[in-house]
Amino acid sequence: MRVRMIAGAVALAALILAVGASAKPPGSDAASTVALQWNANAVAAVRAATTTNQLPPNATSRFLYQTEGVLYMSYVQAAVYDAATKIGHRYVPYHHFSVGGGNASIEAAVIAAAYNTLVGYLGHTSTLDGQYAASIAALPDDKNTVRGIAVGEAAAADIQALRANDGRNAASPSPNVGTPTNPVQAGVWVWPPAPSLQIDQTPWVAVMQPFMLESTSQFRAPHPPDLTSAQYATDLNETKAAGSNLPAMDPRRDTAWFWNANAINQLNRTLQDFAMQNDMDLLDTVRLLAMGNMVPTDAGMACFDSKYTYRFWRPITAIRNADIDGNPATTADTTWSPLPTTPNHPEYPSQHGCVTSALAQVLAHAVGSDQINATVWGATAANQTGLATSRTFANVTDLDAELVNARVWIGFHFRNSVIVGENLGTSVANWELQRNFLPTNGEDS
């Protein structure tokens, strides 16, 4: 599956190059292709990267989790955005750094910023080195290109210095928070049954330094519903009727699988398509890619703060142990399961709800309307984490509503948890977009 996903990212990169060669978006002079290409390169590099942080049992390395992957994409797009705004002056940079941007190639700066950030965090690979050499070779061999490279290198170094002590890969603040209890405690999250990874996924995300929020707890979700409440019973019974209990040909299964696509690929492919669809030039494309990764990443951090604050049990545990929740309207089903394996972090609120609702707000902000007409690529039952099919959402409301259903129908969440996650992600996005990525007065940034 991973090989197919990486191959898909490479194919997408080739497609973007072909689009740039054959059709120039109005007003962009095809320059935005450079930003799209290096976003696709970054996706492929992040998906291929491995880490030794917080390994599951008997593992020597692991691939990056989805939340981690979007974090690394944010490092890249922050550097690219700062490099481009240093030269283009259209928008206020994320972080000011000292280097002259006069008479510098924005394309060269974008390439150098993306490449050097990826190398700084993930190390050199023959693929990345080759992509960089080819991209620079395609630019004019002149002083403007040299100056652009210098700006990009400086932007990458600045982001790495700025984020050097941001809490990434820190020791778990709550060791063994997911350790199974015997017997299971009502409402308390434990590691899902095998074949889950049997570890608590990246709890350091909950306490690390956000990109723009004041803290990860700034928009902490309210306490989940009481186990004895009518709402909890309604939510549990709805999820219990879904998951593996959905009939084989039920169209709800298609929706559930669609939103099971890897978020790193799904989010960035949505941004790539949205930039091309709206004929964005290089600076607007760079801004969209930065907003579209950094804002959802902060929403994801805020979501993990709530997750590890409440440590609420997943449906697979709640439904199988409903006889201990104290609610007469629920009954246990010891054989119930979701469609795929349950993710290895607490249930409340939904991470997908937080991240995807933040993305939807970014798209609306970029075009100044909730009528986003956005194409999103997703998975199928035959390709359970890949980008195998697409759906178009006319507005933010339609996208958010489908996601709520999808996370219930797949069996990962209770309905209220996804709604709360979307409210959290929307709050994060609205707060951050009012304060960041703003137009500038044209002065040197």
Disulfide bonds with the S-S distance in Angstrom:
none
